[in-house]
Amino acid sequence: MTNPVFQNSPYFGENRKGGRTPAGYPTYPGYAPGSGTTYAQPQQGYAQPQQGYAQPQQGYGQPQQGYGQPQQGYGRPGGVEDLERAYGGPAAAPADTGRMTYDDVIVKTGLVLGVIVVAAAFNWVVMGANPLLTFGGAIVGLVLGLVNAFKKEPSKALILAYAAAEGLFLGGISAVFGAMYEGIVLQAVLGTTATFVAALFLYKSGTVRVTPKLTRFVLIALVGYALFSLVNVVLMVTGASDDAWGLRTGVEIMGIPLGVFLGIFAVGLAALSLIMDFDAIKRGVDAGVPARFAWSAAFGLAVTLVWLYIEFLRLLAILRGSD
């Protein structure tokens, strides 16, 4: 896993907390070795010397204290019927046991993305891409993104607050790009949606499998791309590069801006990250993680989708600018 949202969770992934039971089955939240095995404990008073049994004849022939009485909870009226109903009833669904399901993840992801879209529309349409809301949303979104990524327990309020802040930021920059290049926002949205669907199809069909080799490649590629982006920003801020996109447009390969190649590479990297997110969610559902971690899964998917949308927006802007 490369997404810190899933990587830092104690429940997602191959190294999730708890491991496996002695029989080889995945553990469930709250599992403790030996818990629930009360059938092996001796019954209270069983095999102990019965009171007065070996004493002299005094009182012999009287019923022994407690002997012959039904054991506690055994053979009581309705006990067999209750057991038969328990065996004959339908199996408990994951939702009945408080475990995370795919439906939980879909609903929570829809809520998070919905908040992003509403906040983006508010800043773009109502506030007219207010610079304070745009840059403030970027800073607050970054801080809340880091907080949520490294929290062991998900916080619904903080995740929705991140979505609102990120939406304000995306609404502002989308308005700017939309004013410069007509139809670019719709193209970026369609590109993000198409990549998400393609990544899901490739994962579900088994065409792309998450292996240790793929994980190492994505991790190294992410670190390398992050370092390049940091250096490029420093060059732009210090004035070492006068181009609008720094090295992305200042360097050309066979007449094509470097940013085009980097943009395609980043989109592919984001698609692989989505596939790894899907795999982490599947592991969490199979392991029966608590239902509240559906918020963590939704947050992780939202982070990757926001990154993917920004990469599409930048790639399309570079292509439009080079025409």
C-alpha beads as a LAMMPS data file, in Angstrom:
LAMMPS data file: protein, C-alpha beads

323 atoms
322 bonds

1 atom types
1 bond types

-500.0 500.0 xlo xhi
-500.0 500.0 ylo yhi
-500.0 500.0 zlo zhi

Masses

1 110.0

Atoms # bond

1 1 1 0.000 0.000 0.000
2 1 1 1.140 3.543 -0.774
3 1 1 -1.871 5.578 0.333
4 1 1 -1.048 6.693 3.909
5 1 1 -4.748 6.603 4.752
6 1 1 -4.741 2.807 4.407
7 1 1 -1.084 2.254 5.276
8 1 1 -1.403 3.837 8.735
9 1 1 -4.655 2.070 9.573
10 1 1 -4.293 -0.910 11.945
11 1 1 -7.049 -2.791 10.098
12 1 1 -6.357 -2.448 6.348
13 1 1 -3.747 -4.420 4.429
14 1 1 -1.754 -7.598 4.862
15 1 1 -0.127 -6.397 8.076
16 1 1 -3.348 -5.395 9.777
17 1 1 -3.511 -5.716 13.561
18 1 1 -4.528 -9.103 14.828
19 1 1 -3.109 -11.414 12.184
20 1 1 -4.678 -14.876 12.204
21 1 1 -6.098 -17.301 14.739
22 1 1 -4.260 -20.510 15.644
23 1 1 -6.535 -22.301 13.134
24 1 1 -5.379 -19.991 10.334
25 1 1 -8.529 -17.856 10.031
26 1 1 -8.381 -14.014 9.945
27 1 1 -8.982 -12.513 13.345
28 1 1 -11.924 -10.250 14.016
29 1 1 -11.862 -6.910 15.888
30 1 1 -11.644 -7.572 19.618
31 1 1 -10.358 -11.134 19.141
32 1 1 -8.390 -12.533 22.075
33 1 1 -6.811 -16.009 22.043
34 1 1 -8.832 -18.430 24.118
35 1 1 -11.856 -16.171 24.448
36 1 1 -15.231 -17.782 24.157
37 1 1 -14.029 -21.308 24.985
38 1 1 -15.931 -21.692 28.223
39 1 1 -17.073 -25.173 27.204
40 1 1 -13.713 -26.539 28.331
41 1 1 -13.979 -25.167 31.846
42 1 1 -15.132 -27.549 34.565
43 1 1 -18.637 -27.030 35.821
44 1 1 -18.955 -25.341 39.156
45 1 1 -18.702 -27.934 41.842
46 1 1 -18.361 -30.857 39.424
47 1 1 -15.770 -33.458 40.476
48 1 1 -15.485 -31.828 43.890
49 1 1 -16.277 -33.968 46.948
50 1 1 -20.005 -33.798 47.493
51 1 1 -20.932 -32.246 50.767
52 1 1 -21.344 -34.935 53.383
53 1 1 -20.964 -37.904 50.990
54 1 1 -18.094 -39.634 52.799
55 1 1 -19.225 -38.670 56.311
56 1 1 -20.575 -41.230 58.851
57 1 1 -24.132 -42.532 58.635
58 1 1 -25.535 -39.381 60.161
59 1 1 -27.978 -38.060 57.656
60 1 1 -27.363 -40.945 55.215
61 1 1 -30.263 -41.484 52.836
62 1 1 -31.180 -37.852 52.695
63 1 1 -30.923 -36.168 49.337
64 1 1 -27.466 -34.738 48.862
65 1 1 -27.331 -30.972 48.724
66 1 1 -27.847 -29.865 45.162
67 1 1 -27.616 -33.444 43.802
68 1 1 -30.295 -34.369 41.288
69 1 1 -31.258 -30.794 40.663
70 1 1 -31.003 -29.553 37.086
71 1 1 -27.704 -27.854 36.368
72 1 1 -27.810 -24.112 35.968
73 1 1 -29.021 -23.252 32.504
74 1 1 -29.122 -26.889 31.351
75 1 1 -32.393 -28.463 30.341
76 1 1 -34.405 -25.406 31.240
77 1 1 -37.653 -24.951 29.347
78 1 1 -37.111 -23.475 25.905
79 1 1 -33.363 -24.103 25.845
80 1 1 -33.447 -26.712 23.077
81 1 1 -35.961 -24.711 21.072
82 1 1 -33.797 -21.596 21.282
83 1 1 -30.794 -23.556 20.080
84 1 1 -32.745 -25.016 17.156
85 1 1 -33.967 -21.561 16.153
86 1 1 -30.420 -20.207 16.281
87 1 1 -29.142 -22.963 13.990
88 1 1 -32.128 -22.797 11.672
89 1 1 -32.170 -19.005 11.305
90 1 1 -30.418 -17.071 8.541
91 1 1 -26.739 -16.317 8.914
92 1 1 -25.917 -12.895 10.277
93 1 1 -24.932 -10.417 7.587
94 1 1 -21.795 -8.271 8.016
95 1 1 -23.988 -5.218 8.685
96 1 1 -25.712 -7.119 11.529
97 1 1 -22.379 -7.738 13.257
98 1 1 -21.091 -4.162 12.873
99 1 1 -18.550 -4.990 10.169
100 1 1 -17.671 -2.823 7.177
101 1 1 -19.313 -3.688 3.861
102 1 1 -18.851 -2.494 0.294
103 1 1 -22.190 -0.693 0.570
104 1 1 -20.834 1.237 3.549
105 1 1 -17.792 2.328 1.543
106 1 1 -19.909 3.346 -1.465
107 1 1 -22.322 5.405 0.639
108 1 1 -19.574 7.135 2.631
109 1 1 -17.538 7.844 -0.506
110 1 1 -20.614 9.348 -2.136
111 1 1 -21.134 11.614 0.874
112 1 1 -17.514 12.808 0.899
113 1 1 -17.483 13.478 -2.858
114 1 1 -20.861 15.171 -2.573
115 1 1 -19.507 17.616 0.022
116 1 1 -16.522 18.345 -2.252
117 1 1 -18.781 19.085 -5.227
118 1 1 -21.158 21.299 -3.202
119 1 1 -18.281 23.299 -1.665
120 1 1 -16.627 23.662 -5.082
121 1 1 -19.857 24.915 -6.647
122 1 1 -20.346 27.367 -3.761
123 1 1 -16.912 28.943 -4.216
124 1 1 -17.144 28.992 -8.014
125 1 1 -20.739 30.047 -8.636
126 1 1 -21.766 31.894 -5.477
127 1 1 -18.482 33.442 -4.315
128 1 1 -16.929 33.889 -7.753
129 1 1 -13.714 31.962 -6.963
130 1 1 -12.888 34.020 -3.862
131 1 1 -9.068 33.981 -3.434
132 1 1 -9.320 33.837 0.356
133 1 1 -11.598 30.792 0.226
134 1 1 -9.469 29.178 -2.478
135 1 1 -6.088 29.497 -0.783
136 1 1 -7.571 29.062 2.678
137 1 1 -9.253 25.864 1.513
138 1 1 -5.936 24.617 0.118
139 1 1 -4.110 25.189 3.421
140 1 1 -6.883 23.822 5.634
141 1 1 -7.385 20.856 3.297
142 1 1 -3.670 20.030 3.450
143 1 1 -3.599 20.173 7.248
144 1 1 -6.782 18.131 7.694
145 1 1 -5.594 15.679 5.060
146 1 1 -2.437 14.986 7.052
147 1 1 -4.367 14.755 10.322
148 1 1 -6.883 12.295 8.893
149 1 1 -4.193 10.267 7.146
150 1 1 -2.267 9.610 10.347
151 1 1 -5.212 9.128 12.713
152 1 1 -5.641 5.544 13.867
153 1 1 -9.375 6.009 14.354
154 1 1 -11.495 7.736 11.675
155 1 1 -13.295 10.973 12.498
156 1 1 -16.433 11.658 10.465
157 1 1 -16.371 15.369 11.323
158 1 1 -12.724 15.849 10.312
159 1 1 -13.178 13.904 7.086
160 1 1 -16.205 15.968 6.062
161 1 1 -14.339 19.151 7.057
162 1 1 -11.488 18.072 4.778
163 1 1 -13.967 17.510 1.965
164 1 1 -15.440 21.003 2.432
165 1 1 -12.008 22.679 2.463
166 1 1 -10.785 20.705 -0.534
167 1 1 -13.987 21.558 -2.382
168 1 1 -13.425 25.287 -1.849
169 1 1 -9.914 24.946 -3.247
170 1 1 -10.981 22.886 -6.262
171 1 1 -13.856 25.277 -7.005
172 1 1 -11.484 28.237 -7.060
173 1 1 -8.836 26.744 -9.329
174 1 1 -11.471 25.177 -11.581
175 1 1 -13.017 28.609 -12.108
176 1 1 -9.623 30.051 -13.063
177 1 1 -8.821 27.237 -15.488
178 1 1 -12.335 27.330 -16.894
179 1 1 -12.002 31.050 -17.658
180 1 1 -8.688 30.460 -19.446
181 1 1 -9.629 27.319 -21.390
182 1 1 -13.226 26.711 -22.301
183 1 1 -14.504 23.228 -21.439
184 1 1 -11.321 22.169 -19.628
185 1 1 -13.109 21.464 -16.322
186 1 1 -15.607 19.119 -17.964
187 1 1 -12.755 17.341 -19.748
188 1 1 -10.866 16.910 -16.462
189 1 1 -13.986 15.536 -14.742
190 1 1 -14.622 13.076 -17.583
191 1 1 -10.969 12.016 -17.568
192 1 1 -11.046 11.421 -13.801
193 1 1 -14.285 9.434 -14.027
194 1 1 -13.037 7.335 -16.938
195 1 1 -9.765 6.550 -15.159
196 1 1 -11.629 5.533 -11.993
197 1 1 -13.909 3.175 -13.944
198 1 1 -10.966 1.724 -15.896
199 1 1 -8.951 1.132 -12.712
200 1 1 -11.928 -0.574 -11.049
201 1 1 -12.465 -2.787 -14.097
202 1 1 -8.790 -3.761 -14.291
203 1 1 -8.798 -4.667 -10.603
204 1 1 -12.087 -6.580 -10.585
205 1 1 -11.167 -8.531 -13.728
206 1 1 -7.796 -9.511 -12.253
207 1 1 -5.901 -7.921 -15.142
208 1 1 -3.806 -5.911 -12.685
209 1 1 -2.943 -7.566 -9.383
210 1 1 -1.427 -5.888 -6.369
211 1 1 1.899 -7.601 -5.766
212 1 1 4.920 -6.636 -3.646
213 1 1 6.797 -5.716 -6.827
214 1 1 3.996 -3.385 -7.951
215 1 1 3.822 -1.855 -4.484
216 1 1 7.560 -1.104 -4.486
217 1 1 7.368 0.411 -7.962
218 1 1 4.470 2.706 -7.067
219 1 1 6.148 3.768 -3.821
220 1 1 9.439 4.646 -5.547
221 1 1 7.607 6.433 -8.370
222 1 1 5.535 8.473 -5.901
223 1 1 8.610 9.564 -3.956
224 1 1 10.429 10.527 -7.148
225 1 1 7.458 12.468 -8.519
226 1 1 6.936 14.262 -5.190
227 1 1 10.604 15.327 -5.107
228 1 1 10.428 16.654 -8.678
229 1 1 7.255 18.589 -7.894
230 1 1 8.874 20.111 -4.796
231 1 1 11.981 21.195 -6.726
232 1 1 9.820 22.616 -9.527
233 1 1 7.769 24.690 -7.069
234 1 1 10.952 26.062 -5.462
235 1 1 12.294 27.076 -8.883
236 1 1 9.032 28.836 -9.720
237 1 1 8.795 30.649 -6.372
238 1 1 12.426 31.814 -6.406
239 1 1 12.188 32.981 -10.013
240 1 1 14.820 30.547 -11.260
241 1 1 12.305 29.460 -13.896
242 1 1 10.190 32.041 -15.730
243 1 1 7.861 29.541 -17.373
244 1 1 4.255 29.291 -16.186
245 1 1 4.690 25.670 -15.142
246 1 1 8.406 25.744 -14.358
247 1 1 10.337 22.789 -15.719
248 1 1 7.120 21.235 -16.981
249 1 1 6.967 23.739 -19.840
250 1 1 10.526 25.077 -19.725
251 1 1 11.997 21.762 -20.846
252 1 1 10.971 20.087 -24.083
253 1 1 11.613 16.604 -25.443
254 1 1 11.310 16.340 -29.226
255 1 1 9.343 19.574 -29.203
256 1 1 6.864 18.301 -26.612
257 1 1 6.817 19.955 -23.167
258 1 1 8.159 17.787 -20.358
259 1 1 4.903 18.407 -18.495
260 1 1 2.987 16.329 -21.044
261 1 1 5.089 13.245 -20.347
262 1 1 4.994 13.903 -16.621
263 1 1 1.232 14.428 -16.725
264 1 1 0.634 11.107 -18.474
265 1 1 2.976 9.416 -16.022
266 1 1 1.174 11.006 -13.040
267 1 1 -2.246 9.942 -14.330
268 1 1 -1.014 6.365 -14.699
269 1 1 0.486 6.526 -11.218
270 1 1 -2.798 7.770 -9.764
271 1 1 -4.644 4.939 -11.534
272 1 1 -2.300 2.388 -9.951
273 1 1 -2.862 4.052 -6.584
274 1 1 -6.622 3.621 -7.075
275 1 1 -6.122 -0.075 -7.769
276 1 1 -4.106 -0.401 -4.574
277 1 1 -6.840 1.471 -2.684
278 1 1 -9.423 -1.023 -4.003
279 1 1 -7.230 -3.898 -2.830
280 1 1 -6.850 -2.373 0.637
281 1 1 -10.624 -1.956 0.926
282 1 1 -11.178 -5.560 -0.146
283 1 1 -8.762 -6.771 2.518
284 1 1 -10.579 -4.706 5.105
285 1 1 -13.988 -6.110 4.159
286 1 1 -12.662 -9.682 4.101
287 1 1 -11.089 -9.172 7.535
288 1 1 -14.367 -7.869 8.976
289 1 1 -13.037 -4.502 10.142
290 1 1 -15.461 -2.298 12.129
291 1 1 -18.052 -0.425 10.081
292 1 1 -16.712 2.974 11.146
293 1 1 -13.608 2.409 9.005
294 1 1 -15.752 2.890 5.910
295 1 1 -15.077 6.588 6.531
296 1 1 -11.331 5.936 6.283
297 1 1 -11.843 4.067 3.012
298 1 1 -13.977 6.907 1.623
299 1 1 -11.385 9.483 2.662
300 1 1 -8.575 7.498 1.038
301 1 1 -10.451 7.228 -2.256
302 1 1 -11.311 10.940 -2.151
303 1 1 -7.643 11.900 -1.701
304 1 1 -6.601 9.864 -4.736
305 1 1 -9.478 11.176 -6.870
306 1 1 -8.672 14.807 -5.990
307 1 1 -5.044 14.236 -6.954
308 1 1 -6.131 12.596 -10.216
309 1 1 -8.439 15.503 -11.085
310 1 1 -5.672 18.072 -10.473
311 1 1 -3.256 16.120 -12.677
312 1 1 -5.813 16.016 -15.494
313 1 1 -6.476 19.739 -15.125
314 1 1 -2.763 20.572 -15.320
315 1 1 -2.076 18.167 -18.192
316 1 1 -4.937 19.594 -20.263
317 1 1 -3.795 23.164 -19.519
318 1 1 -0.267 22.369 -20.731
319 1 1 -1.623 20.757 -23.886
320 1 1 -3.896 23.740 -24.547
321 1 1 -1.053 26.167 -23.907
322 1 1 1.314 24.424 -26.304
323 1 1 -1.137 24.677 -29.225

Bonds

1 1 1 2
2 1 2 3
3 1 3 4
4 1 4 5
5 1 5 6
6 1 6 7
7 1 7 8
8 1 8 9
9 1 9 10
10 1 10 11
11 1 11 12
12 1 12 13
13 1 13 14
14 1 14 15
15 1 15 16
16 1 16 17
17 1 17 18
18 1 18 19
19 1 19 20
20 1 20 21
21 1 21 22
22 1 22 23
23 1 23 24
24 1 24 25
25 1 25 26
26 1 26 27
27 1 27 28
28 1 28 29
29 1 29 30
30 1 30 31
31 1 31 32
32 1 32 33
33 1 33 34
34 1 34 35
35 1 35 36
36 1 36 37
37 1 37 38
38 1 38 39
39 1 39 40
40 1 40 41
41 1 41 42
42 1 42 43
43 1 43 44
44 1 44 45
45 1 45 46
46 1 46 47
47 1 47 48
48 1 48 49
49 1 49 50
50 1 50 51
51 1 51 52
52 1 52 53
53 1 53 54
54 1 54 55
55 1 55 56
56 1 56 57
57 1 57 58
58 1 58 59
59 1 59 60
60 1 60 61
61 1 61 62
62 1 62 63
63 1 63 64
64 1 64 65
65 1 65 66
66 1 66 67
67 1 67 68
68 1 68 69
69 1 69 70
70 1 70 71
71 1 71 72
72 1 72 73
73 1 73 74
74 1 74 75
75 1 75 76
76 1 76 77
77 1 77 78
78 1 78 79
79 1 79 80
80 1 80 81
81 1 81 82
82 1 82 83
83 1 83 84
84 1 84 85
85 1 85 86
86 1 86 87
87 1 87 88
88 1 88 89
89 1 89 90
90 1 90 91
91 1 91 92
92 1 92 93
93 1 93 94
94 1 94 95
95 1 95 96
96 1 96 97
97 1 97 98
98 1 98 99
99 1 99 100
100 1 100 101
101 1 101 102
102 1 102 103
103 1 103 104
104 1 104 105
105 1 105 106
106 1 106 107
107 1 107 108
108 1 108 109
109 1 109 110
110 1 110 111
111 1 111 112
112 1 112 113
113 1 113 114
114 1 114 115
115 1 115 116
116 1 116 117
117 1 117 118
118 1 118 119
119 1 119 120
120 1 120 121
121 1 121 122
122 1 122 123
123 1 123 124
124 1 124 125
125 1 125 126
126 1 126 127
127 1 127 128
128 1 128 129
129 1 129 130
130 1 130 131
131 1 131 132
132 1 132 133
133 1 133 134
134 1 134 135
135 1 135 136
136 1 136 137
137 1 137 138
138 1 138 139
139 1 139 140
140 1 140 141
141 1 141 142
142 1 142 143
143 1 143 144
144 1 144 145
145 1 145 146
146 1 146 147
147 1 147 148
148 1 148 149
149 1 149 150
150 1 150 151
151 1 151 152
152 1 152 153
153 1 153 154
154 1 154 155
155 1 155 156
156 1 156 157
157 1 157 158
158 1 158 159
159 1 159 160
160 1 160 161
161 1 161 162
162 1 162 163
163 1 163 164
164 1 164 165
165 1 165 166
166 1 166 167
167 1 167 168
168 1 168 169
169 1 169 170
170 1 170 171
171 1 171 172
172 1 172 173
173 1 173 174
174 1 174 175
175 1 175 176
176 1 176 177
177 1 177 178
178 1 178 179
179 1 179 180
180 1 180 181
181 1 181 182
182 1 182 183
183 1 183 184
184 1 184 185
185 1 185 186
186 1 186 187
187 1 187 188
188 1 188 189
189 1 189 190
190 1 190 191
191 1 191 192
192 1 192 193
193 1 193 194
194 1 194 195
195 1 195 196
196 1 196 197
197 1 197 198
198 1 198 199
199 1 199 200
200 1 200 201
201 1 201 202
202 1 202 203
203 1 203 204
204 1 204 205
205 1 205 206
206 1 206 207
207 1 207 208
208 1 208 209
209 1 209 210
210 1 210 211
211 1 211 212
212 1 212 213
213 1 213 214
214 1 214 215
215 1 215 216
216 1 216 217
217 1 217 218
218 1 218 219
219 1 219 220
220 1 220 221
221 1 221 222
222 1 222 223
223 1 223 224
224 1 224 225
225 1 225 226
226 1 226 227
227 1 227 228
228 1 228 229
229 1 229 230
230 1 230 231
231 1 231 232
232 1 232 233
233 1 233 234
234 1 234 235
235 1 235 236
236 1 236 237
237 1 237 238
238 1 238 239
239 1 239 240
240 1 240 241
241 1 241 242
242 1 242 243
243 1 243 244
244 1 244 245
245 1 245 246
246 1 246 247
247 1 247 248
248 1 248 249
249 1 249 250
250 1 250 251
251 1 251 252
252 1 252 253
253 1 253 254
254 1 254 255
255 1 255 256
256 1 256 257
257 1 257 258
258 1 258 259
259 1 259 260
260 1 260 261
261 1 261 262
262 1 262 263
263 1 263 264
264 1 264 265
265 1 265 266
266 1 266 267
267 1 267 268
268 1 268 269
269 1 269 270
270 1 270 271
271 1 271 272
272 1 272 273
273 1 273 274
274 1 274 275
275 1 275 276
276 1 276 277
277 1 277 278
278 1 278 279
279 1 279 280
280 1 280 281
281 1 281 282
282 1 282 283
283 1 283 284
284 1 284 285
285 1 285 286
286 1 286 287
287 1 287 288
288 1 288 289
289 1 289 290
290 1 290 291
291 1 291 292
292 1 292 293
293 1 293 294
294 1 294 295
295 1 295 296
296 1 296 297
297 1 297 298
298 1 298 299
299 1 299 300
300 1 300 301
301 1 301 302
302 1 302 303
303 1 303 304
304 1 304 305
305 1 305 306
306 1 306 307
307 1 307 308
308 1 308 309
309 1 309 310
310 1 310 311
311 1 311 312
312 1 312 313
313 1 313 314
314 1 314 315
315 1 315 316
316 1 316 317
317 1 317 318
318 1 318 319
319 1 319 320
320 1 320 321
321 1 321 322
322 1 322 323
